[in-house]
Each structure stands twice: as C-alpha cells, then as structure tokens.
Amino acid sequence: MDIEYKNKINALLSFYGELLAKKQLAYLRYYYEDDFSIIEIAEEEHVSRQAVSDNLKKGCEVLEHYEAVLSLYHDSLKRQALEEDLLAYVGNHYEKDSHLKALLDQMVNQEIN
C-alpha cells in the first residue's frame, strides 16, 4: 500500500469519518488505522472479503468526494505551511521577542472548538 495514500485517507478520516456509514467507517479504521488485512476484517465482521473490499473502495470514494467539495484537508495543509513559514520568519527576524513568540505559539497550537 502506498504510504502517502494511507496517510491521506487517515487524515480524511479525521475530517470526514463521522459522515460515513458506520460499517464503512469501521472497515476503513480497521484497514487504514489498525493495519488489518481484508481477510482479518472479514473474519472480525463475519462478512465476505468482497463485502469488505467493496466497503473500503466506496468509503475512500466518499471521503475523496467530501474533500473535493469541502477542501478541509487541503486547507489545513495550506494553513500548516503558512504557520511554519510565519514561525520561521519570526524566529529569524524577531528572535529576542519572547512575547511575540509566545503569542504565535498560542495561536498555532490553539484548538478550534
């Protein structure tokens, strides 16, 4: 499995996972988060391998669709890059301003409720 794709699906799960059908979410978590094989998921859920495979494919398609429409993951990557640039700039040009660094750290690490 391509590690970049796996990381993307895991990220999309964190943004959109709760919007999936319960079985799709469970199968995707087994497969992408817990590294279960399709056979292991089928045995765990008492379904066919084809059912697992179909749900994984459909679940990934749904996640990709949500991302295409809402762009939450893409926007978070852009924000993260901007935050890193800002932190580097302040570190290089305002290295002695501890108050500014503290404010930036607070802003970057703030959780959105």
C-alpha positions as CSV (number, residue, x, y, z in Angstrom):
1,M,0.0,0.0,0.0
2,D,1.2,3.5,-0.8
3,I,2.1,5.2,2.5
4,E,1.2,8.7,1.1
5,Y,-2.3,7.4,0.2
6,K,-2.7,5.7,3.6
7,N,-1.7,8.9,5.3
8,K,-4.2,10.9,3.2
9,I,-7.0,8.5,4.0
10,N,-6.2,8.7,7.7
11,A,-6.3,12.5,7.5
12,L,-9.6,12.4,5.6
13,L,-11.0,10.0,8.2
14,S,-10.2,12.6,10.9
15,F,-12.1,15.3,9.0
16,Y,-15.0,13.3,7.5
17,G,-15.1,9.9,9.1
18,E,-18.2,10.6,11.2
19,L,-20.1,11.3,7.9
20,L,-19.6,7.8,6.7
21,A,-21.9,4.9,7.2
22,K,-20.9,3.0,10.4
23,K,-19.7,-0.1,8.6
24,Q,-17.6,1.9,6.1
25,L,-16.0,3.9,9.0
26,A,-15.3,0.7,10.9
27,Y,-13.8,-1.1,7.9
28,L,-11.7,2.0,7.0
29,R,-10.4,2.3,10.5
30,Y,-9.6,-1.4,10.7
31,Y,-7.7,-1.2,7.4
32,Y,-6.0,2.2,7.5
33,E,-5.6,2.9,11.2
34,D,-5.1,-0.6,12.6
35,D,-3.4,-2.3,9.6
36,F,-5.9,-5.2,9.4
37,S,-5.9,-7.1,6.2
38,I,-9.1,-7.6,4.2
39,I,-9.2,-11.2,5.3
40,E,-8.8,-10.2,9.0
41,I,-11.6,-7.6,8.7
42,A,-13.9,-10.1,7.0
43,E,-13.3,-12.6,9.8
44,E,-13.8,-10.0,12.5
45,E,-17.0,-8.7,11.0
46,H,-18.3,-12.1,9.7
47,V,-18.7,-10.9,6.2
48,S,-17.1,-11.8,2.8
49,R,-13.8,-10.4,1.7
50,Q,-15.7,-8.9,-1.3
51,A,-18.0,-7.0,1.1
52,V,-15.0,-5.6,2.9
53,S,-13.3,-4.7,-0.3
54,D,-16.4,-3.0,-1.7
55,N,-16.9,-1.0,1.5
56,L,-13.3,0.1,1.6
57,K,-13.4,1.2,-2.0
58,K,-16.7,3.0,-1.6
59,G,-15.6,4.6,1.7
60,C,-12.5,6.0,0.1
61,E,-14.5,7.4,-2.8
62,V,-16.9,9.1,-0.3
63,L,-14.0,10.6,1.6
64,E,-12.4,11.9,-1.6
65,H,-15.8,13.3,-2.6
66,Y,-16.2,15.2,0.6
67,E,-12.6,16.6,0.3
68,A,-13.3,17.6,-3.3
69,V,-16.3,19.6,-2.2
70,L,-15.2,20.9,1.2
71,S,-11.4,21.0,1.0
72,L,-10.9,20.8,4.7
73,Y,-7.8,18.7,4.5
74,H,-6.2,20.8,1.7
75,D,-7.0,24.0,3.6
76,S,-5.4,22.5,6.8
77,L,-2.2,21.7,4.8
78,K,-2.1,25.3,3.5
79,R,-2.6,26.7,6.9
80,Q,0.1,24.4,8.4
81,A,2.6,25.6,5.7
82,L,1.7,29.2,6.4
83,E,2.1,28.7,10.2
84,E,5.5,27.1,9.7
85,D,6.6,30.0,7.4
86,L,5.4,32.5,10.0
87,L,7.2,30.8,12.8
88,A,10.4,30.6,10.8
89,Y,10.2,34.3,9.9
90,V,9.6,35.4,13.5
91,G,12.4,33.0,14.7
92,N,14.8,34.6,12.1
93,H,13.9,38.2,12.4
94,Y,12.5,38.6,16.0
95,E,14.4,36.0,17.9
96,K,14.6,38.1,21.1
97,D,10.9,38.9,21.2
98,S,9.6,36.3,23.6
99,H,6.2,37.8,23.9
100,L,5.6,37.6,20.1
101,K,6.9,34.0,20.0
102,A,4.5,33.1,22.9
103,L,1.6,34.7,21.1
104,L,2.4,32.8,17.9
105,D,2.8,29.6,19.7
106,Q,-0.6,30.1,21.4
107,M,-2.2,30.9,18.0
108,V,-0.6,27.9,16.2
109,N,-1.4,25.4,18.9
110,Q,-5.0,26.7,19.7
111,E,-7.7,24.1,19.2
112,I,-10.8,25.1,17.4
113,N,-13.9,24.3,19.4
